[in-house]
Amino acid sequence: MMQQHVLILTRNILSEEGLIRQLHYLNYEVLCSSDLLQVLQMGKGSPMFSYFQAVILSETLSNSEVEKILPVLHTFPIAILRNSEVYPVKEQTEWQDQGIHGWVSKNGTIETLREAIAEALQTVYEQRMASSQILAFPVGDSESERSLVKTVWNSFSKTEKKVFEQLLQAKNDGVLSRKEICDYLWREGETPSNMSQLSCLINKIKRKFERAGIKDEIVVTLWGRGYKLNEEFRERWLGEEQALLGFPPQLATN
């Protein structure tokens, strides 16, 4: 089996010694770095990140620092885990929406660390496999854009379409809470399991648009509130172009 490599991004290398020992025990090759953290904070990537299968974000990083570097890390096929104390389920789903694939704890056992990394790696693999089914089209004139969005729409699963339809039909400021979507999708409503499933659905929708070549964030996550569609996208595709896209009639606006 090929050696796997884990990157730890931290502000204090000495504070990661226990985690490094556990990772070595599990036969991971580990690099612990604060220099690469600074590279990410400048909004830059590095070919070096492609060398790693997983990155662990230290608890020495603030939430705002993590939010800032996640978009750059997402440009690489890498599993992203957060080293932190256990978050409430609601906060975990919000971080999952931002692209965190798993959680580890310095107080955790080797077994929980092993399984957390394995699950995160599997999540990234499944996302890549799902995204590989989408053909990338050049975005230019309106006709090609319509073709592009229709292709993404047709790639959605039945449940993904339901979520997207609800976001298209959202009233007032266009924001739907997690509870509202869970209540619509599942009889039991907003349970921890359903919240986790919803987070996965939102991420799949986002990734399909990204892989299709649409760089703008189509589904926006609003902390503590829920989700909404990009305003420009919603205005453009809920209007007259909707019929050309072949969206269901019930999505038409009044």
KETORZA-681531 format. One record per residue: residue in three letters; x, y, z of N, C-alpha, C in turn; residue number from 0. Coordinates in Angstrom, 2 decimals. Example, Ala and Ser with C-alpha at 12.3 -4.5 7.8 and 13.67 -1.06 7.14 Angstrom:
residues 2
   type       n.u       n.v       n.w      ca.u      ca.v      ca.w       c.u       c.v       c.w   seq
    ALA     13.19     -5.69      7.80     12.30     -4.50      7.80     13.20     -3.30      7.80     0
    SER     12.85     -2.25      7.08     13.67     -1.06      7.14     12.90      0.03      7.87     1
This chain:
residues 254
   type       n.u       n.v       n.w      ca.u      ca.v      ca.w       c.u       c.v       c.w   seq
    MET      0.84     -1.20      0.00      0.00      0.00      0.00      0.87      1.25      0.00     0
    MET      0.53      2.25     -0.84      1.32      3.46     -0.96      1.25      4.28      0.33     1
    GLN      2.39      4.83      0.72      2.46      5.66      1.92      1.55      6.87      1.76     2
    GLN      0.77      7.19      2.80     -0.09      8.37      2.76      0.52      9.48      3.60     3
    HIS      0.24     10.71      3.18      0.90     11.86      3.77     -0.13     12.82      4.35     4
    VAL      0.15     13.31      5.55     -0.76     14.23      6.26     -0.01     15.51      6.57     5
    LEU     -0.67     16.63      6.29     -0.12     17.94      6.60     -0.87     18.52      7.80     6
    ILE     -0.14     18.99      8.80     -0.74     19.70      9.94     -0.39     21.18      9.80     7
    LEU     -1.41     22.02      9.72     -1.20     23.46      9.66     -1.46     24.04     11.04     8
    THR     -0.47     24.72     11.58     -0.53     25.17     12.97      0.23     26.47     13.16     9
    ARG     -0.05     27.14     14.26      0.73     28.31     14.66      1.82     27.93     15.65    10
    ASN      1.71     26.73     16.20      2.69     26.29     17.21      3.03     24.83     16.99    11
    ILE      4.15     24.58     16.36      4.54     23.22     15.99      4.69     22.33     17.22    12
    LEU      5.20     22.89     18.31      5.43     22.10     19.52      4.13     21.56     20.11    13
    SER      3.04     22.26     19.89      1.76     21.83     20.47      1.18     20.61     19.76    14
    GLU      1.75     20.21     18.64      1.21     19.11     17.85      1.95     17.79     18.05    15
    GLU      2.85     17.72     19.01      3.69     16.53     19.17      2.88     15.27     19.42    16
    GLY      1.85     15.36     20.28      1.04     14.19     20.57      0.31     13.68     19.34    17
    LEU     -0.27     14.59     18.57     -0.98     14.21     17.35     -0.02     13.59     16.33    18
    ILE      1.18     14.16     16.24      2.18     13.63     15.30      2.55     12.20     15.67    19
    ARG      2.70     11.93     16.97      3.03     10.57     17.41      1.92      9.59     17.03    20
    GLN      0.67     10.00     17.22     -0.45      9.12     16.85     -0.47      8.85     15.35    21
    LEU     -0.22      9.87     14.56     -0.21      9.71     13.11      0.94      8.80     12.66    22
    HIS      2.09      8.95     13.30      3.21      8.06     12.99      2.88      6.62     13.34    23
    TYR      2.19      6.43     14.45      1.78      5.09     14.85      0.88      4.46     13.79    24
    LEU      0.05      5.30     13.16     -0.85      4.81     12.11     -0.15      4.73     10.75    25
    ASN      1.17      4.98     10.75      2.00      4.86      9.55      1.75      5.95      8.52    26
    TYR      1.32      7.14      8.98      1.24      8.28      8.09      2.57      9.03      8.12    27
    GLU      2.97      9.54      6.97      4.11     10.44      6.91      3.56     11.84      7.16    28
    VAL      4.17     12.58      8.09      3.58     13.83      8.58      4.52     15.01      8.37    29
    LEU      3.95     16.12      7.91      4.64     17.40      7.90      3.82     18.37      8.73    30
    CYS      4.46     19.01      9.70      3.80     20.00     10.54      4.40     21.36     10.19    31
    SER      3.57     22.31      9.78      4.12     23.55      9.23      3.29     24.77      9.62    32
    SER      3.99     25.85      9.94      3.36     27.16     10.09      3.67     28.03      8.87    33
    ASP      4.76     27.71      8.17      5.12     28.47      6.97      4.08     28.30      5.87    34
    LEU      3.62     27.07      5.67      2.60     26.83      4.64      1.28     27.48      5.01    35
    LEU      1.03     27.61      6.30     -0.17     28.33      6.75     -0.11     29.78      6.28    36
    GLN      1.05     30.40      6.39      1.20     31.78      5.96      1.02     31.92      4.46    37
    VAL      1.47     30.93      3.71      1.27     30.94      2.25     -0.22     30.95      1.93    38
    LEU     -0.98     30.09      2.61     -2.43     30.03      2.39     -3.12     31.33      2.78    39
    GLN     -2.66     31.94      3.86     -3.28     33.18      4.33     -3.09     34.33      3.35    40
    MET     -2.08     34.21      2.49     -1.87     35.21      1.44     -2.70     34.90      0.21    41
    GLY     -3.54     33.84      0.31     -4.40     33.48     -0.81     -3.69     32.71     -1.90    42
    LYS     -2.56     32.13     -1.57     -1.78     31.41     -2.56     -1.81     29.91     -2.28    43
    GLY     -1.69     29.13     -3.34     -1.54     27.69     -3.20     -0.08     27.32     -3.44    44
    SER      0.20     26.07     -3.42      1.54     25.58     -3.69      1.43     24.17     -4.23    45
    PRO      2.22     23.81     -5.25      2.19     22.43     -5.76      2.45     21.41     -4.66    46
    MET      3.05     21.86     -3.59      3.37     20.95     -2.48      2.11     20.36     -1.86    47
    PHE      0.99     21.10     -1.90     -0.24     20.60     -1.29     -0.76     19.35     -1.99    48
    SER     -0.41     19.18     -3.25     -0.84     18.00     -4.00     -0.16     16.73     -3.49    49
    TYR      0.88     16.89     -2.70      1.63     15.76     -2.16      0.87     15.07     -1.02    50
    PHE     -0.09     15.80     -0.41     -0.77     15.29      0.79     -2.17     14.79      0.45    51
    GLN     -2.57     13.73      1.15     -3.94     13.22      1.01     -4.89     13.87      2.02    52
    ALA     -4.34     14.36      3.13     -5.17     14.96      4.17     -4.43     16.11      4.84    53
    VAL     -5.19     17.11      5.27     -4.63     18.22      6.03     -5.44     18.37      7.30    54
    ILE     -4.76     18.56      8.42     -5.41     18.78      9.71     -5.16     20.22     10.14    55
    LEU     -6.24     20.95     10.40     -6.14     22.34     10.82     -6.13     22.39     12.35    56
    SER     -5.07     22.90     12.89     -4.86     22.90     14.33     -5.88     23.76     15.06    57
    GLU     -6.09     23.43     16.34     -6.97     24.25     17.17     -6.32     25.60     17.50    58
    THR     -5.04     25.78     17.14     -4.39     27.08     17.34     -4.85     28.10     16.29    59
    LEU     -5.58     27.64     15.27     -6.10     28.55     14.25     -7.49     29.04     14.66    60
    SER     -7.73     30.31     14.48     -9.05     30.86     14.79    -10.04     30.48     13.70    61
    ASN    -11.33     30.62     14.01    -12.36     30.32     13.01    -12.20     31.20     11.77    62
    SER    -11.89     32.47     11.97    -11.75     33.37     10.83    -10.55     32.98      9.97    63
    GLU     -9.48     32.50     10.59     -8.32     32.05      9.82     -8.67     30.82      8.99    64
    VAL     -9.43     29.90      9.59     -9.82     28.70      8.86    -10.71     29.06      7.68    65
    GLU    -11.67     29.95      7.90    -12.55     30.38      6.81    -11.76     30.98      5.65    66
    LYS    -10.69     31.70      5.98     -9.90     32.39      4.96     -9.12     31.42      4.08    67
    ILE     -8.59     30.34      4.69     -7.72     29.44      3.92     -8.47     28.30      3.25    68
    LEU     -9.71     28.04      3.66    -10.46     26.92      3.08    -10.62     27.02      1.56    69
    PRO    -10.96     28.20      1.01    -11.12     28.27     -0.45     -9.87     27.86     -1.22    70
    VAL     -8.70     28.19     -0.69     -7.46     27.81     -1.38     -7.24     26.31     -1.27    71
    LEU     -7.49     25.74     -0.09     -7.33     24.30      0.09     -8.28     23.51     -0.81    72
    HIS     -9.45     24.08     -1.08    -10.44     23.38     -1.90    -10.01     23.24     -3.35    73
    THR     -8.97     23.95     -3.75     -8.48     23.80     -5.11     -7.63     22.55     -5.27    74
    PHE     -7.40     21.85     -4.18     -6.62     20.61     -4.21     -7.51     19.43     -3.76    75
    PRO     -7.27     18.24     -4.31     -8.06     17.06     -3.91     -7.57     16.50     -2.59    76
    ILE     -7.88     17.19     -1.52     -7.31     16.86     -0.22     -8.43     16.84      0.84    77
    ALA     -8.36     15.87      1.74     -9.32     15.79      2.84     -8.93     16.80      3.91    78
    ILE     -9.92     17.58      4.37     -9.64     18.64      5.34    -10.32     18.30      6.66    79
    LEU     -9.52     18.21      7.73    -10.05     17.90      9.05     -9.69     19.03     10.01    80
    ARG    -10.56     19.23     10.99    -10.32     20.26     12.00     -9.99     19.59     13.33    81
    ASN     -8.89     20.01     13.94     -8.50     19.50     15.25     -9.09     20.44     16.29    82
    SER    -10.11     19.97     16.99    -10.80     20.85     17.92    -11.64     20.03     18.88    83
    GLU    -12.09     20.68     19.92    -13.05     20.06     20.81    -14.36     19.89     20.04    84
    VAL    -15.23     19.02     20.52    -16.46     18.70     19.80    -17.36     19.93     19.69    85
    TYR    -17.78     20.24     18.47    -18.73     21.31     18.23    -20.16     20.77     18.34    86
    PRO    -21.11     21.65     18.69    -22.53     21.23     18.59    -22.84     20.84     17.15    87
    VAL    -23.86     19.97     16.98    -24.19     19.47     15.65    -24.43     20.60     14.67    88
    LYS    -25.13     21.65     15.08    -25.44     22.75     14.17    -24.18     23.40     13.66    89
    GLU    -23.20     23.63     14.55    -21.95     24.25     14.12    -21.14     23.31     13.23    90
    GLN    -21.21     22.01     13.52    -20.51     21.05     12.67    -21.05     21.09     11.25    91
    THR    -22.38     21.16     11.11    -22.96     21.19      9.76    -22.58     22.47      9.04    92
    GLU    -22.47     23.57      9.77    -22.05     24.82      9.15    -20.61     24.72      8.65    93
    TRP    -19.74     24.08      9.44    -18.36     23.89      8.99    -18.30     22.91      7.83    94
    GLN    -19.15     21.89      7.84    -19.20     20.97      6.71    -19.59     21.70      5.44    95
    ASP    -20.51     22.65      5.57    -20.91     23.45      4.42    -19.73     24.26      3.89    96
    GLN    -18.83     24.64      4.78    -17.65     25.40      4.36    -16.56     24.49      3.79    97
    GLY    -16.75     23.17      3.91    -15.80     22.25      3.30    -14.93     21.47      4.24    98
    ILE    -15.27     21.44      5.54    -14.55     20.59      6.49    -15.09     19.17      6.35    99
    HIS    -14.20     18.20      6.15    -14.62     16.82      5.91    -14.66     15.95      7.17   100
    GLY    -14.03     16.40      8.25    -14.02     15.57      9.45    -13.39     16.29     10.63   101
    TRP    -13.42     15.60     11.79    -12.97     16.19     13.04    -12.03     15.24     13.76   102
    VAL    -11.00     15.79     14.37    -10.12     15.00     15.22     -9.92     15.77     16.52   103
    SER     -9.51     15.06     17.56     -9.31     15.68     18.86     -8.03     15.17     19.48   104
    LYS     -7.29     16.05     20.14     -6.06     15.64     20.80     -6.33     14.67     21.95   105
    ASN     -7.54     14.71     22.47     -7.90     13.81     23.56     -8.51     12.51     23.05   106
    GLY     -8.61     12.39     21.72     -9.20     11.19     21.14     -8.23     10.02     21.11   107
    THR     -8.77      8.84     20.89     -7.95      7.64     20.79     -7.39      7.49     19.39   108
    ILE     -6.42      6.60     19.26     -5.85      6.31     17.94     -6.93      5.77     17.02   109
    GLU     -7.85      4.97     17.59     -8.92      4.39     16.77     -9.82      5.47     16.19   110
    THR    -10.21      6.46     17.02    -11.08      7.53     16.51    -10.35      8.38     15.48   111
    LEU     -9.05      8.61     15.67     -8.26      9.35     14.70     -8.19      8.59     13.38   112
    ARG     -7.93      7.29     13.48     -7.85      6.45     12.28     -9.14      6.50     11.48   113
    GLU    -10.28      6.36     12.16    -11.56      6.33     11.48    -11.94      7.71     10.94   114
    ALA    -11.61      8.77     11.66    -11.93     10.12     11.19    -11.22     10.42      9.87   115
    ILE     -9.94     10.05      9.79     -9.19     10.30      8.56     -9.72      9.42      7.43   116
    ALA     -9.99      8.16      7.75    -10.51      7.25      6.72    -11.84      7.74      6.15   117
    GLU    -12.73      8.21      7.02    -14.03      8.71      6.57    -13.88      9.98      5.74   118
    ALA    -12.96     10.87      6.15    -12.74     12.10      5.39    -12.18     11.80      4.01   119
    LEU    -11.24     10.86      3.94    -10.67     10.47      2.65    -11.74      9.87      1.74   120
    GLN    -12.63      9.07      2.33    -13.70      8.46      1.55    -14.67      9.52      1.03   121
    THR    -14.96     10.53      1.86    -15.85     11.61      1.44    -15.28     12.36      0.24   122
    VAL    -13.99     12.66      0.30    -13.35     13.37     -0.81    -13.37     12.51     -2.07   123
    TYR    -13.10     11.22     -1.90    -13.12     10.31     -3.05    -14.50     10.28     -3.70   124
    GLU    -15.55     10.19     -2.89    -16.91     10.14     -3.42    -17.28     11.45     -4.12   125
    GLN    -16.84     12.57     -3.55    -17.12     13.86     -4.19    -16.43     13.96     -5.54   126
    ARG    -15.20     13.48     -5.60    -14.46     13.54     -6.88    -15.11     12.63     -7.91   127
    MET    -15.57     11.46     -7.49    -16.20     10.54     -8.43    -17.51     11.11     -8.96   128
    ALA    -18.28     11.75     -8.05    -19.54     12.34     -8.47    -19.30     13.51     -9.41   129
    SER    -18.30     14.33     -9.09    -18.03     15.50     -9.90    -17.47     15.14    -11.27   130
    SER    -16.78     14.01    -11.35    -16.17     13.60    -12.62    -17.21     13.26    -13.68   131
    GLN    -18.46     13.09    -13.24    -19.52     12.78    -14.19    -20.01     14.04    -14.91   132
    ILE    -19.58     15.21    -14.47    -20.04     16.46    -15.06    -19.05     16.92    -16.11   133
    LEU    -19.54     17.24    -17.30    -18.69     17.77    -18.36    -18.54     19.26    -18.17   134
    ALA    -17.32     19.73    -18.31    -17.07     21.17    -18.20    -17.31     21.83    -19.54   135
    PHE    -18.10     22.93    -19.53    -18.38     23.67    -20.75    -17.83     25.08    -20.58   136
    PRO    -17.35     25.69    -21.66    -16.87     27.07    -21.57    -18.03     28.02    -21.31   137
    VAL    -17.82     28.98    -20.41    -18.86     29.96    -20.13    -18.58     31.20    -20.95   138
    GLY    -19.52     31.59    -21.77    -19.34     32.76    -22.61    -20.66     33.38    -22.94   139
    ASP    -21.16     33.13    -24.15    -22.44     33.72    -24.55    -23.58     33.07    -23.78   140
    SER    -24.76     33.70    -23.84    -25.90     33.27    -23.04    -26.35     31.86    -23.42   141
    GLU    -26.24     31.50    -24.70    -26.68     30.17    -25.12    -25.83     29.09    -24.47   142
    SER    -24.53     29.28    -24.45    -23.66     28.29    -23.84    -23.86     28.24    -22.32   143
    GLU    -24.15     29.40    -21.72    -24.42     29.43    -20.28    -25.69     28.64    -19.96   144
    ARG    -26.73     28.82    -20.78    -27.97     28.07    -20.55    -27.72     26.57    -20.68   145
    SER    -26.94     26.21    -21.69    -26.61     24.80    -21.89    -25.84     24.25    -20.70   146
    LEU    -24.93     25.07    -20.18    -24.12     24.67    -19.03    -24.97     24.41    -17.80   147
    VAL    -25.85     25.36    -17.47    -26.68     25.23    -16.28    -27.67     24.08    -16.43   148
    LYS    -28.22     23.91    -17.63    -29.14     22.80    -17.84    -28.43     21.46    -17.66   149
    THR    -27.17     21.39    -18.09    -26.40     20.15    -17.91    -26.22     19.84    -16.42   150
    VAL    -25.91     20.88    -15.64    -25.76     20.68    -14.19    -27.09     20.25    -13.59   151
    TRP    -28.17     20.93    -13.98    -29.50     20.59    -13.47    -29.82     19.12    -13.74   152
    ASN    -29.55     18.66    -14.93    -29.85     17.28    -15.30    -28.98     16.27    -14.56   153
    SER    -27.86     16.74    -14.02    -26.97     15.85    -13.27    -27.41     15.65    -11.82   154
    PHE    -28.33     16.53    -11.34    -28.76     16.44     -9.95    -29.55     15.15     -9.71   155
    SER    -29.38     14.60     -8.52    -30.22     13.50     -8.09    -31.61     14.05     -7.79   156
    LYS    -32.57     13.16     -7.56    -33.94     13.58     -7.27    -33.99     14.47     -6.03   157
    THR    -33.25     14.09     -4.99    -33.27     14.88     -3.75    -32.54     16.20     -3.93   158
    GLU    -31.44     16.21     -4.69    -30.73     17.47     -4.96    -31.63     18.45     -5.71   159
    LYS    -32.43     17.94     -6.63    -33.36     18.81     -7.35    -34.39     19.41     -6.40   160
    LYS    -34.87     18.60     -5.45    -35.84     19.11     -4.48    -35.25     20.27     -3.68   161
    VAL    -34.00     20.10     -3.23    -33.34     21.16     -2.46    -33.19     22.41     -3.32   162
    PHE    -32.73     22.22     -4.55    -32.50     23.36     -5.44    -33.81     24.07     -5.77   163
    GLU    -34.87     23.32     -5.97    -36.18     23.91     -6.24    -36.63     24.79     -5.07   164
    GLN    -36.42     24.28     -3.85    -36.82     25.06     -2.68    -36.04     26.36     -2.58   165
    LEU    -34.76     26.31     -2.91    -33.94     27.52     -2.88    -34.39     28.51     -3.95   166
    LEU    -34.78     28.00     -5.10    -35.26     28.87     -6.18    -36.56     29.56     -5.78   167
    GLN    -37.39     28.87     -5.01    -38.71     29.40     -4.66    -38.73     30.17     -3.34   168
    ALA    -37.58     30.29     -2.69    -37.53     30.95     -1.38    -38.07     32.37     -1.46   169
    LYS    -38.87     32.76     -0.49    -39.51     34.07     -0.48    -38.64     35.08      0.28   170
    ASN    -39.17     36.30      0.33    -38.56     37.40      1.08    -37.10     37.62      0.66   171
    ASP    -36.16     37.37      1.57    -34.75     37.61      1.24    -34.09     36.41      0.59   172
    GLY    -34.87     35.38      0.26    -34.33     34.23     -0.44    -33.61     33.23      0.43   173
    VAL    -33.66     33.41      1.75    -32.94     32.53      2.67    -33.87     31.43      3.18   174
    LEU    -33.39     30.19      3.16    -34.11     29.06      3.75    -33.28     28.51      4.90   175
    SER    -33.92     28.32      6.04    -33.21     27.74      7.18    -33.03     26.24      6.97   176
    ARG    -32.10     25.66      7.69    -31.90     24.21      7.63    -33.17     23.48      8.06   177
    LYS    -33.84     24.02      9.07    -35.07     23.40      9.56    -36.13     23.35      8.47   178
    GLU    -36.29     24.45      7.74    -37.30     24.50      6.68    -37.02     23.45      5.61   179
    ILE    -35.77     23.31      5.23    -35.44     22.34      4.18    -35.60     20.92      4.71   180
    CYS    -35.14     20.66      5.94    -35.27     19.33      6.53    -36.74     18.93      6.66   181
    ASP    -37.57     19.90      7.09    -39.01     19.61      7.23    -39.63     19.27      5.89   182
    TYR    -39.13     19.88      4.82    -39.66     19.61      3.48    -39.20     18.25      2.95   183
    LEU    -37.96     17.89      3.24    -37.40     16.67      2.67    -37.77     15.40      3.43   184
    TRP    -37.83     15.51      4.77    -37.98     14.31      5.58    -39.14     14.45      6.58   185
    ARG    -39.85     13.38      6.78    -40.99     13.37      7.69    -40.56     13.73      9.12   186
    GLU    -39.41     13.22      9.54    -38.96     13.48     10.91    -38.31     14.85     11.07   187
    GLY    -38.12     15.57      9.97    -37.63     16.94     10.04    -36.17     17.09     10.41   188
    GLU    -35.90     18.07     11.30    -34.53     18.47     11.62    -33.93     17.59     12.72   189
    THR    -33.38     16.44     12.32    -32.64     15.59     13.24    -31.15     15.74     12.94   190
    PRO    -30.26     15.37     13.88    -28.82     15.45     13.59    -28.43     14.71     12.31   191
    SER    -29.02     13.53     12.09    -28.71     12.76     10.89    -29.16     13.49      9.63   192
    ASN    -30.36     14.05      9.66    -30.87     14.77      8.49    -30.11     16.05      8.23   193
    MET    -29.68     16.73      9.28    -28.87     17.93      9.11    -27.55     17.60      8.43   194
    SER    -26.96     16.46      8.82    -25.72     16.03      8.18    -25.95     15.68      6.71   195
    GLN    -27.07     14.98      6.43    -27.41     14.65      5.05    -27.63     15.90      4.21   196
    LEU    -28.30     16.89      4.80    -28.54     18.14      4.08    -27.22     18.83      3.74   197
    SER    -26.31     18.84      4.69    -25.00     19.45      4.44    -24.30     18.76      3.27   198
    CYS    -24.40     17.44      3.21    -23.79     16.69      2.10    -24.46     17.05      0.78   199
    LEU    -25.79     17.19      0.79    -26.52     17.54     -0.43    -26.11     18.93     -0.93   200
    ILE    -26.01     19.88     -0.02    -25.61     21.24     -0.40    -24.21     21.22     -1.01   201
    ASN    -23.30     20.48     -0.39    -21.93     20.41     -0.91    -21.89     19.76     -2.28   202
    LYS    -22.70     18.73     -2.51    -22.74     18.09     -3.82    -23.23     19.06     -4.89   203
    ILE    -24.26     19.85     -4.55    -24.78     20.84     -5.50    -23.70     21.87     -5.82   204
    LYS    -23.02     22.35     -4.78    -21.96     23.34     -4.99    -20.86     22.79     -5.89   205
    ARG    -20.42     21.57     -5.58    -19.30     20.98     -6.33    -19.67     20.75     -7.79   206
    LYS    -20.91     20.41     -8.07    -21.32     20.16     -9.45    -21.26     21.44    -10.27   207
    PHE    -21.65     22.54     -9.69    -21.53     23.82    -10.39    -20.05     24.19    -10.58   208
    GLU    -19.24     23.95     -9.55    -17.82     24.27     -9.64    -17.14     23.46    -10.72   209
    ARG    -17.41     22.15    -10.72    -16.77     21.27    -11.69    -17.23     21.57    -13.12   210
    ALA    -18.41     22.14    -13.25    -18.92     22.49    -14.58    -18.28     23.76    -15.11   211
    GLY    -17.51     24.44    -14.27    -16.81     25.63    -14.72    -17.42     26.93    -14.27   212
    ILE    -18.46     26.87    -13.42    -19.07     28.09    -12.89    -18.32     28.48    -11.62   213
    LYS    -17.59     29.55    -11.69    -16.69     29.92    -10.60    -17.39     30.62     -9.45   214
    ASP    -18.47     31.36     -9.76    -19.19     32.03     -8.67    -19.84     31.02     -7.74   215
    GLU    -19.95     31.38     -6.47    -20.61     30.51     -5.51    -22.11     30.59     -5.72   216
    ILE    -22.72     29.51     -6.21    -24.14     29.50     -6.54    -24.99     29.37     -5.28   217
    VAL    -24.62     28.45     -4.38    -25.36     28.29     -3.12    -24.53     28.92     -2.01   218
    VAL    -25.10     29.92     -1.37    -24.39     30.68     -0.34    -24.83     30.19      1.04   219
    THR    -23.86     29.89      1.90    -24.15     29.49      3.27    -24.10     30.71      4.18   220
    LEU    -25.16     30.95      4.91    -25.25     32.07      5.83    -25.21     31.54      7.26   221
    TRP    -24.16     31.86      7.98    -23.97     31.32      9.32    -25.15     31.65     10.22   222
    GLY    -25.69     30.58     10.85    -26.77     30.74     11.79    -28.13     30.99     11.16   223
    ARG    -28.19     31.07      9.82    -29.45     31.37      9.14    -29.87     30.25      8.20   224
    GLY    -28.96     29.79      7.35    -29.31     28.74      6.41    -28.62     28.92      5.08   225
    TYR    -29.38     28.80      3.98    -28.81     28.86      2.64    -29.64     29.78      1.75   226
    LYS    -28.99     30.31      0.73    -29.69     31.06     -0.31    -28.90     30.93     -1.61   227
    LEU    -29.56     31.21     -2.72    -28.89     31.20     -4.00    -28.22     32.54     -4.26   228
    ASN    -27.14     32.49     -5.02    -26.51     33.70     -5.51    -27.58     34.58     -6.17   229
    GLU    -27.67     35.84     -5.75    -28.76     36.72     -6.21    -28.76     36.89     -7.73   230
    GLU    -27.58     37.11     -8.29    -27.51     37.32     -9.74    -27.97     36.08    -10.49   231
    PHE    -27.51     34.91    -10.00    -27.91     33.65    -10.64    -29.42     33.48    -10.55   232
    ARG    -29.97     33.73     -9.37    -31.40     33.52     -9.16    -32.24     34.43    -10.04   233
    GLU    -31.83     35.68    -10.16    -32.57     36.62    -10.98    -32.53     36.24    -12.46   234
    ARG    -31.36     35.77    -12.90    -31.19     35.45    -14.32    -31.95     34.20    -14.73   235
    TRP    -31.93     33.19    -13.85    -32.48     31.91    -14.27    -33.90     31.65    -13.80   236
    LEU    -34.44     32.50    -12.96    -35.85     32.37    -12.58    -36.77     33.12    -13.52   237
    GLY    -36.17     33.92    -14.41    -36.94     34.70    -15.34    -37.24     33.95    -16.63   238
    GLU    -37.19     34.65    -17.71    -37.58     34.09    -18.99    -36.67     32.95    -19.44   239
    GLU    -35.42     32.92    -18.97    -34.51     31.88    -19.41    -34.85     30.53    -18.78   240
    GLN    -35.68     30.54    -17.75    -36.01     29.29    -17.07    -36.67     28.29    -18.02   241
    ALA    -37.56     28.75    -18.87    -38.24     27.86    -19.80    -37.25     27.22    -20.77   242
    LEU    -36.26     28.01    -21.19    -35.26     27.47    -22.11    -34.39     26.42    -21.45   243
    LEU    -34.24     26.54    -20.12    -33.45     25.57    -19.39    -34.20     24.27    -19.16   244
    GLY    -35.50     24.30    -19.34    -36.28     23.09    -19.14    -36.59     22.82    -17.70   245
    PHE    -36.56     23.83    -16.83    -36.90     23.63    -15.44    -38.39     23.34    -15.31   246
    PRO    -38.81     22.66    -14.28    -40.22     22.33    -14.09    -41.08     23.58    -14.06   247
    PRO    -42.32     23.52    -14.60    -43.21     24.68    -14.64    -43.47     25.29    -13.27   248
    GLN    -43.49     24.48    -12.20    -43.84     24.99    -10.89    -42.79     25.97    -10.36   249
    LEU    -41.64     26.07    -11.05    -40.61     26.99    -10.58    -40.81     28.40    -11.14   250
    ALA    -41.78     28.56    -12.03    -41.97     29.86    -12.64    -42.41     30.89    -11.59   251
    THR    -41.89     32.08    -11.74    -42.27     33.14    -10.80    -43.53     33.83    -11.30   252
    ASN    -44.22     34.48    -10.36    -45.45     35.17    -10.72    -45.13     36.58    -11.24   253
